Amino acid sequence: MTTRVSSHQALQVTTTTSVMAQTCAALLFGLIILFAVGFAPMGVAHNAAHDARHSLAFPCH
């Protein structure tokens, strides 16, 4: 007995797998950023935010 998989079914499985991988990667990246900022010394977090504001051309002073 052979089982045939249509290209539509194969595409749907690949898309679902890709979406799950991207979701997990984004969640992991967010947790890493959250903990990195949460445990960073206050001066480091302030300087990083200050530099980011300058790089995006937001006035801060």
Secondary structure, DSSP 8 states (H G I E B T S, - for coil): ------HHHHHHHHHHHHHHHHHHHHHHHHHHHHHHHHTS-HHHHHHHHHHHHHHTT----
